[in-house]
Amino acid sequence: MRVDIEAKTLDPDINRLRELTAAQKRTMMLALLGDRLGLKSHNETRIMSTYELLVGNGGAKLVPTRR
């Protein structure tokens, strides 16, 4: 999910925000979205099948298209 948020920060807090780790920023953002919008989230790790796209022995057979 992608969310664009525009916010103002007080000058003394700018340096403190830059020192936060990605996990700390994420926790802070989830708390903000929960308080303001009532958003609840749940993270889950799953093992799933994946596919890998490889180029065959004869090379790529894709041709560019024109728009």
LINJOBEL-V551189 format. One record per run of one state. SS is the DSSP state (H for helix, E for strand, L for the rest). FROM is the first residue (numbers start at 1). LEN is the number of residues. If there is no record, write none. Layout:
BEGIN
ss | from | len
SS | FROM | LEN
SS | FROM | LEN
END
This chain:
BEGIN
ss | from | len
L | 1 | 10
H | 11 | 8
L | 19 | 3
H | 22 | 16
L | 38 | 30
END
